[in-house]
Amino acid sequence: MARRLGRWAAGTVPRVVWLPEALSDILRLNDFLAGKSPQAARNAVLFIQAAAHQLESFPEIGKPLGDGRRELFAAFGAGAYVLRYRLEESDQPVVIRVWHTREWREN
């Protein structure tokens, strides 16, 4: 019997897909932190990647927004990184945007 990871058998877990906007968000976050601390910037990017990796095994871990999108809050520093994502019909996570909760954002 195959070992189960979340809802899938080992080896069949869908990979996270990153939209270009989400990748741009990560670059923006990295650039902001790199000016203050290159090590903090590296740690933040690795942390965001690790948070997204959780979605491969547990795609429904994030808070549902009611419109097909979800948000995963990953505590980091004095706040959290938010990964907004959706699930494809195959339950493949697609990261739409990423930001830190201490950022000012328009709705």
Backbone as CSV, one residue per row, in Angstrom:
resi,resn,N_x,N_y,N_z,CA_x,CA_y,CA_z,C_x,C_y,C_z
1,MET,0.841,-1.180,0.000,0.000,0.000,0.000,0.889,1.248,0.000
2,ALA,0.567,2.210,-0.841,1.370,3.434,-0.956,1.186,4.316,0.277
3,ARG,2.266,4.920,0.695,2.213,5.880,1.804,1.483,7.119,1.330
4,ARG,0.565,7.631,2.125,-0.221,8.798,1.734,0.419,10.090,2.218
5,LEU,0.447,11.086,1.368,0.901,12.431,1.706,-0.284,13.348,1.465
6,GLY,-0.948,13.752,2.527,-2.149,14.550,2.325,-3.155,13.699,1.579
7,ARG,-3.520,14.107,0.363,-4.532,13.397,-0.414,-3.943,12.542,-1.523
8,TRP,-2.620,12.488,-1.648,-2.012,11.797,-2.778,-1.060,10.718,-2.335
9,ALA,-0.889,9.732,-3.194,0.137,8.717,-2.957,1.501,9.345,-3.206
10,ALA,2.514,8.851,-2.517,3.875,9.372,-2.696,4.237,9.344,-4.171
11,GLY,4.871,10.419,-4.631,5.296,10.499,-6.021,4.274,11.115,-6.951
12,THR,3.044,11.357,-6.489,2.015,11.936,-7.351,1.556,13.306,-6.871
13,VAL,2.301,13.910,-5.965,1.929,15.205,-5.411,2.109,16.289,-6.471
14,PRO,1.064,17.121,-6.708,1.215,18.189,-7.702,2.190,19.261,-7.239
15,ARG,2.986,19.767,-8.161,3.971,20.816,-7.868,3.273,22.173,-7.855
16,VAL,3.808,23.085,-7.072,3.281,24.444,-7.021,3.677,25.181,-8.293
17,VAL,2.730,25.911,-8.849,2.970,26.775,-10.007,2.951,28.209,-9.501
18,TRP,3.901,29.019,-9.975,3.995,30.427,-9.577,3.632,31.300,-10.771
19,LEU,2.633,32.152,-10.622,2.335,33.125,-11.671,3.437,34.176,-11.704
20,PRO,3.636,34.822,-12.850,4.678,35.853,-12.950,4.534,36.955,-11.899
21,GLU,3.304,37.321,-11.565,3.084,38.361,-10.550,3.613,37.914,-9.185
22,ALA,3.433,36.651,-8.850,3.928,36.125,-7.568,5.457,36.119,-7.550
23,LEU,6.064,35.752,-8.666,7.528,35.774,-8.739,8.050,37.198,-8.629
24,SER,7.348,38.148,-9.239,7.730,39.563,-9.109,7.604,40.025,-7.662
25,ASP,6.571,39.540,-6.972,6.407,39.879,-5.558,7.599,39.397,-4.746
26,ILE,8.061,38.171,-5.012,9.199,37.631,-4.268,10.451,38.455,-4.540
27,LEU,10.666,38.844,-5.783,11.812,39.700,-6.099,11.724,41.039,-5.377
28,ARG,10.533,41.613,-5.346,10.327,42.893,-4.656,10.623,42.751,-3.161
29,LEU,10.098,41.690,-2.545,10.346,41.459,-1.117,11.830,41.240,-0.848
30,ASN,12.479,40.469,-1.721,13.913,40.214,-1.584,14.700,41.528,-1.687
31,ASP,14.385,42.330,-2.687,15.103,43.596,-2.876,14.934,44.518,-1.673
32,PHE,13.732,44.561,-1.117,13.476,45.413,0.047,14.357,44.982,1.224
33,LEU,14.385,43.687,1.507,15.164,43.202,2.641,16.668,43.209,2.386
34,ALA,17.078,42.958,1.148,18.512,42.867,0.833,19.233,44.173,1.141
35,GLY,18.546,45.292,1.003,19.149,46.575,1.323,19.435,46.745,2.802
36,LYS,18.710,46.024,3.620,18.882,46.088,5.074,19.749,44.948,5.587
37,SER,19.496,43.745,5.057,20.235,42.560,5.493,20.142,41.477,4.424
38,PRO,21.227,41.235,3.691,21.200,40.187,2.666,20.827,38.814,3.245
39,GLN,21.273,38.531,4.467,20.937,37.242,5.085,19.439,37.145,5.368
40,ALA,18.834,38.230,5.856,17.387,38.245,6.102,16.621,38.049,4.795
41,ALA,17.118,38.657,3.717,16.476,38.507,2.413,16.515,37.038,1.963
42,ARG,17.676,36.403,2.099,17.786,34.977,1.733,16.858,34.123,2.585
43,ASN,16.844,34.405,3.887,15.985,33.637,4.790,14.509,33.794,4.437
44,ALA,14.110,35.010,4.085,12.712,35.261,3.740,12.311,34.499,2.487
45,VAL,13.143,34.533,1.468,12.831,33.818,0.227,12.753,32.315,0.474
46,LEU,13.690,31.781,1.227,13.646,30.348,1.554,12.400,30.011,2.369
47,PHE,12.014,30.904,3.268,10.828,30.686,4.086,9.567,30.670,3.219
48,ILE,9.477,31.601,2.285,8.322,31.650,1.377,8.265,30.376,0.541
49,GLN,9.411,29.932,0.045,9.449,28.690,-0.729,8.998,27.504,0.113
50,ALA,9.433,27.455,1.371,9.042,26.353,2.258,7.533,26.381,2.527
51,ALA,6.986,27.578,2.700,5.543,27.703,2.921,4.783,27.187,1.700
52,ALA,5.238,27.574,0.515,4.590,27.111,-0.711,4.712,25.595,-0.860
53,HIS,5.835,25.054,-0.431,6.046,23.604,-0.524,4.982,22.841,0.279
54,GLN,4.498,23.426,1.376,3.432,22.796,2.157,2.183,22.570,1.318
55,LEU,1.952,23.468,0.359,0.756,23.370,-0.475,0.768,22.125,-1.353
56,GLU,1.954,21.603,-1.631,2.032,20.402,-2.457,1.392,19.210,-1.764
57,SER,1.566,19.106,-0.469,0.996,17.988,0.282,-0.361,18.313,0.888
58,PHE,-0.567,19.590,1.192,-1.803,20.007,1.857,-2.379,21.239,1.164
59,PRO,-2.909,21.084,-0.043,-3.331,22.247,-0.831,-4.483,23.038,-0.227
60,GLU,-5.246,22.437,0.646,-6.384,23.146,1.231,-6.055,23.747,2.588
61,ILE,-4.754,23.864,2.919,-4.330,24.385,4.223,-4.677,25.855,4.397
62,GLY,-4.742,26.596,3.317,-4.990,28.036,3.396,-6.445,28.377,3.671
63,LYS,-6.647,29.589,4.148,-7.992,30.093,4.452,-8.751,30.359,3.147
64,PRO,-9.942,29.772,2.978,-10.724,30.035,1.765,-11.248,31.471,1.756
65,LEU,-11.216,32.095,0.578,-11.721,33.463,0.434,-13.141,33.490,-0.123
66,GLY,-13.667,32.332,-0.511,-15.036,32.258,-0.994,-15.196,32.439,-2.490
67,ASP,-14.108,32.733,-3.180,-14.191,32.938,-4.631,-13.252,31.988,-5.375
68,GLY,-12.880,30.898,-4.715,-11.968,29.933,-5.331,-10.514,30.162,-4.972
69,ARG,-10.228,31.309,-4.365,-8.864,31.588,-3.939,-8.721,31.267,-2.458
70,ARG,-7.460,31.092,-2.035,-7.146,30.814,-0.637,-5.941,31.650,-0.242
71,GLU,-5.752,31.820,1.067,-4.582,32.527,1.569,-3.912,31.702,2.652
72,LEU,-2.616,31.510,2.483,-1.793,30.835,3.472,-0.984,31.897,4.193
73,PHE,-1.139,31.987,5.503,-0.384,32.917,6.328,0.778,32.159,6.961
74,ALA,1.991,32.639,6.732,3.197,31.998,7.258,3.935,33.018,8.120
75,ALA,3.871,32.834,9.437,4.474,33.785,10.377,5.972,33.907,10.134
76,PHE,6.429,35.161,10.062,7.851,35.446,9.827,8.157,36.822,10.382
77,GLY,9.131,36.908,11.252,9.512,38.203,11.809,8.372,38.836,12.566
78,ALA,8.162,40.114,12.337,7.141,40.868,13.061,5.783,40.787,12.383
79,GLY,5.574,39.811,11.552,4.305,39.662,10.850,4.226,38.300,10.211
80,ALA,3.760,38.282,8.991,3.637,37.019,8.262,3.704,37.303,6.770
81,TYR,4.113,36.297,6.025,3.984,36.361,4.574,2.664,35.714,4.216
82,VAL,1.993,36.308,3.249,0.721,35.789,2.785,0.915,35.292,1.362
83,LEU,0.547,34.051,1.134,0.567,33.483,-0.209,-0.879,33.317,-0.640
84,ARG,-1.299,34.127,-1.601,-2.645,33.975,-2.155,-2.530,33.000,-3.317
85,TYR,-3.404,32.008,-3.336,-3.319,30.974,-4.360,-4.696,30.441,-4.710
86,ARG,-4.730,29.703,-5.780,-5.949,28.992,-6.183,-5.557,27.552,-6.458
87,LEU,-6.551,26.689,-6.515,-6.310,25.291,-6.843,-6.905,24.992,-8.207
88,GLU,-6.104,24.390,-9.058,-6.605,23.931,-10.344,-7.522,22.727,-10.095
89,GLU,-8.235,22.272,-11.115,-9.124,21.121,-10.950,-8.375,19.891,-10.465
90,SER,-7.105,19.786,-10.805,-6.274,18.660,-10.364,-5.744,18.872,-8.952
91,ASP,-6.185,19.946,-8.287,-5.703,20.372,-6.966,-4.274,20.860,-6.996
92,GLN,-3.772,21.208,-8.167,-2.435,21.790,-8.260,-2.504,23.232,-7.763
93,PRO,-1.681,23.583,-6.757,-1.691,24.949,-6.251,-1.022,25.915,-7.233
94,VAL,-1.650,27.067,-7.430,-1.111,28.124,-8.282,-1.013,29.381,-7.427
95,VAL,0.212,29.806,-7.118,0.412,30.994,-6.286,0.205,32.220,-7.164
96,ILE,-0.709,33.064,-6.716,-1.113,34.245,-7.481,-0.312,35.476,-7.065
97,ARG,-0.220,35.717,-5.750,0.491,36.885,-5.217,1.112,36.518,-3.873
98,VAL,2.125,37.289,-3.467,2.797,37.107,-2.175,3.077,38.485,-1.598
99,TRP,2.826,38.667,-0.301,3.158,39.924,0.356,3.373,39.695,1.846
100,HIS,3.939,40.701,2.504,4.121,40.667,3.945,2.986,41.455,4.577
101,THR,2.511,40.996,5.723,1.364,41.643,6.348,1.640,43.072,6.805
102,ARG,2.899,43.458,6.911,3.216,44.829,7.323,3.314,45.773,6.132
103,GLU,3.118,45.264,4.942,3.128,46.119,3.750,1.803,46.853,3.635
104,TRP,1.870,48.069,3.103,0.645,48.775,2.761,0.182,48.263,1.413
105,ARG,-1.078,47.875,1.348,-1.623,47.356,0.092,-2.977,48.004,-0.195
106,GLU,-3.198,48.309,-1.463,-4.525,48.746,-1.880,-5.396,47.511,-2.013
107,ASN,-6.683,47.674,-1.842,-7.593,46.522,-1.970,-7.679,46.049,-3.355
